[in-house]
Amino acid sequence: MTNFSFFNISERNKLVDFRIGEVKFGERIHFLDENENIDTFLLNNEAKYVVFGICESIGVKANFGRTGTETTWPITLKSLLNIQHNKTCKGNQVAILGHYEFIEENKIAENLDPNNKDDRKQLFKLVEKIDKEIAYLVSKIVKANKIPIIIGGGHNNAYGNIKGLALAKGKAVNVINFDAHTDFRPLEGRHSGNGFSYAFEEDFLNNYFIFGIHENYTSKEIFSRIKENYSRVKFNTFEQLEIRLEKDFRIELKTAAKHIKEQPFGIELDLDAISNMPSSAMTYSGFSTKKARQFVSYFSNLENASYFHICEGASNFELNENRNVIGKFIACLITDFIKTNQESI
């Protein structure tokens, strides 16, 4: 894990805004001691959830997208550590492991032009390196009977999440994806638009449900590929749910759950699906933050929920409020996910 930076007490103390009379989430979360081994930490720690970040936008760039997804993790971490620790939201159930930096890979990618055929191939190769790192860590966490929560990077990292879960479970797994796009595009080389199709082709992904795709941005070819694999790949569209009101949101949650809940499954959430959320493919016509939180809360309650990934956030740093929007909202999603098995008020 040469590309990984472990979270520590010094970083915690810099980020937590300590206040008399309050206990912040960051005061109760777990992290590695200076001389502690990661395997020992994962096996012996009481935390059920292990959070780590991914600081890269290489997969997004390889897919001709807007970069900036490497910035999501530090913004999220600051917000998460400063929420309140209380009986509804317990920091001791969470371990903050750290984040992947990919410093060398990001530097190489900065000088590559995806419009140049040879440069794009190099970007594909860089994404493949990242895939291996993510799959390794997700598998390690799951084998220790913990649930990974993965923050940041492009949606290319879904492949590593799926592969890691499948390797840990010894079989293909299922996925529910809250997304404006299918990311089920052709196998042309690894990028943020084909993580699921690669996982599907390589038999790491069994059943796949895409929740709320945008009809105007889904190609005829993709619809045809879904139809060819209809028993395993299902979807609904944003327009069916929110515009034409042909389908009811709550009923569709249940419909999607039937398709994936019988086996270990991952929950993927692309911030591109949420209206006005600063992201790599920001939309002004998407789901509300409330609907996104309801989605996460519903699926996290299912027995076989095995990981949670939030991706594609890309803040515009000229607007400071965008930092707070992304950080606070992702912190809400994380706590919605972990509140499943905590005491009720």
N, C-alpha and C positions, 0 to 999 in steps of 0.2 A: 504493500500500500504506500508506495513512494510518493504518489500524488495526493496523499491524504493528510490533512492538518487536523489533529485531534483538539477538541475543545478542552479548556482547562480552567482552573479556578481564577487565574489572572484575567483571562478574557471575560469570565463570568462577572467578576467584580467591576470591570470597566463598563459593562453593558447594563447591569442592573441599577436602577434608580432606587436605592434603598430609602425607605421612609418609615419614621417611627409610627407605630400603631398599625402597620400593614405587613403582611408577608407576601412577597412577590413570588411568582412561579419560579423564577430563576434561583430563589433561595432554597428550593426543595428538589429541584431536578438533580439527576445523577450524571456524573461524568468520570472519566478515567482519572485515577491518581497518577502522579508523575511516573512511577515505576511499575504500573499495573499492566498486565498483559490483556490484550483485547479479548481473547478467548475466555480467560478467567472472568473478566468483567461481564461479558455477555451471559455466561452460564450462572454466575453467582448473584447477579444484581436483581433486586426485587422489581425493577421497572418492567412493565409489559410492552411498552412502546419505545423504539429506538429511532431517534430522529437524526438524519444527516442531510447535508446540502450538496448540491452539484453546481459548481461555478463554471459554466461553459455555454457558448452559443454557437459552437461549431456546426452542430447538426442543423440548426436553424439557417445558418449561412449557406450550408451545402444545399438547402432547399429554397434558396433565394428569398429567405425571410428577413425580417427586421431583427438585428442582433440586440443584445442587452439582457438576455436571459441569464447571463452570468452574475448579474447584480442582485438577483432575488433573495439569495440566502442571507447575506448580512442584514438586509432590511427586515426580513422575517424574524431572524434570531433576536434582534433588538426588541421587536414588538412582543414576541412570545415570552421572553424572559420577564417582561414587565407587566404582564397581566396578573391578576390576583390569584394567590393560592388559597382555596377555600374548599368547603365540603362538596361543591359541585364541580370543582376544577382542580384536581390534585396534581401538583408538580412531581410528587414522589413516584407517580406511575410512569414517568418519562425519563429517558436517558438521552442526553444530547451527546452524540458521538463526535461530531465535527463536520468537515466538508472536504470534498474533492476540489483541488485548485486547478489542476491541469495547466499550470503556468507555461510550460514549454509548448504544449499543443495549442494553447490560445495565441501565443506569440507567432507560431508558424501560420496559423489560420488568418491572422491579421493581414498578412501579405499575400493571401491567395484570393483570386477573383473567381467566383463560382460560374461566371459567364465564359471563362476559359476552360476548355474541356480537360486539359491536363491538370489545371489547378483544382478543378472540381473532384477529380479522381483522388487527389491528395487529401482533400477534405473528407471524402468517403473513408479513406484509410485511417484518418485521425478519429473519426466517429467509431470505427471498429475497435480501436484501442480503448476508447471510453467504454464501449459496450462490455468489454471483458472485465474492466474494473468494477462497473456497477453490478454485473451479474455475480461476481465473486463476493462482494460485500452483502448483497441482498440474500444470497444463499447462506452465508455465514450467520446472519442475524436470524433467519427463519429456522435454521438447524438448531439454534439455541432456544427455540420456542418463544421468540419475540416477534413482534410485528413491526416491520420497517415503515417509517414515514419519510418519504423522500421529497425534498424541496428544491426546486430550481432547475435550471437547464432547459433544453428544448425537449420536445416530445419524442425525439430519437431515443431518449433514455427509457421509454416504455419497454423497448426490446430487452435491455439489461435487467429490468425489474422482472419481466415475465420469465426470462431464461433463468434468473437466479431463483425465483420461486419454484419453477418447474424442476430444477436440479435438486433443490432441497427436498421437494416432495417426491421425487422419483417418477414423475408423470406429468403429462400436459395439464395445464391449468386454464382457468377461465378469466375473463376480464370484462368489466363494465367501464365504459369510457364516456364521460360527460364532455362533449366536444362539438365544435361547429364543423369539424372535418373528420373524415374517417381515418386518416393516416394509414390507409390501406392501398397505397399506390404501388406501382410496379417495382420489381427488384432490380433497380438500376444502379445500386450502390447506396450505402447507408446514409440516411439523412433523417430529418425530423418528420418527413411525410410518409415513411414506410416502416416504422418500427413494428407495427402490428402485422403487416403482411410478411415481413421476414420471420417473425416469431411463429406465425401461422404456417408458413412454408416449411420451417424447420421442426415442426411438431412440438414446439413448446407451448403454443396457444391452441386450445381446443375450441371452446365456445366463446364468442365475442359479441357483445352488444354495444352499439354506438347510440348514445342518448342525445337527441336534439341536433342532428346534423343540419346544416343549411343547404337547402335545395339548390340555390343559385351557385353554390361553390362546390358541388359534388358532380364530377364528370359522368358522362354516359358510360364510360369504361368502368368506373368504380361501381356504379349501380349494376352493371352486368356481372362484375366479379362477385358482388354480394349475392346476386340471384343464383349464380352457379354454385354457391356454397351456402344456400339458404338454411339448411338444417343446422349449420354451425355459426353463421354470421347473420345477426338480425339488427334492426335499427328502427328508430322513429325520427321524425324531423321536427325542427324548431317550428316550422310553419304549421304542421299538423297540431302541435301542442299549444302554441301561443298566438298564432295569427288566425287560422281558419277554425280553431277550436274543435277539430275533428276527434281529437283524443284528449282524455283527461290525464293530467299530470300524475295524480296519485295512483290511478289505475295502471298507467304505464310504468310506474316504479315497480309495481307488483309483476307486471308482464315481463319486464327486463330481469327481475330477480329470479323468476322461474327458469330463465335460460341459463343462469350462471351459478345459482346458489348451492347446487348439490355437490360441487367440488371446490377445492381451494380457489379463491379468486382475488384478483387485484382490483383496486378502485383507482382509476385514472381521472384526473380533472385538469382540463386545459383551460387556462384563464381566458383564452380567446372566445370561449363560449358565453362569457358574461358581459353584459352591456356596459360600455364605458370603462372597462377595466384595462389599465395600461398593460399591454401585452404585445407579443410579436406580430399578431394579426388582429389588432384591436377592432372591435365592432361597436357600432352605435345601435345595433338591433340584435340583442341577445337576451339570455335569461337574466333575471334579477339576482342580486346577491342572496336574497331570501330563498329563492328556488334552489340555488346552488347549495346552500347550507342544508336545506331540507333533503336534497339528494344525498349528500354525504351522511347525514344523520340516519337516513333510512338504511343505506347499504352497510354502514358500519355496525348496525344492529344484527346483521345476519351472521350466523355461526361461522361460516367459512371465509369471512373477510380476512385476507392475509397480508395485504400491504396497501398503502395509500400514497399516491404520487400527485403532487401539484406542480404544474410546469407552465412554461411559456410566458411568465411574467416578464415584462421588459419596461421598466420605469424610464420616463424621460426626466433626467436629472436637472433639467432647467426648471422643472416644476416641483418644488419640494413637497407639495401636497401629494404628489403621486407616490412618493416613498411611503408616506403614512397610509395611503389607500391600500397599497399592495401588502405592506407589512401587517397592518391591523386585520385586514380581511383574511389573509392566509392563517394568521394566528387563530381567528375565529373558526376556520375550517378544521384546523388541527385539533382544537378543543372540542368541536362538534364530534369529531371522530373518536377521541379518547373518552368522552363522557359516557359512552355506551354502557360500560360495566361499572360505573361509579354509583355511589349512593344517590338516591333522589333527594330533593330538598325536603 
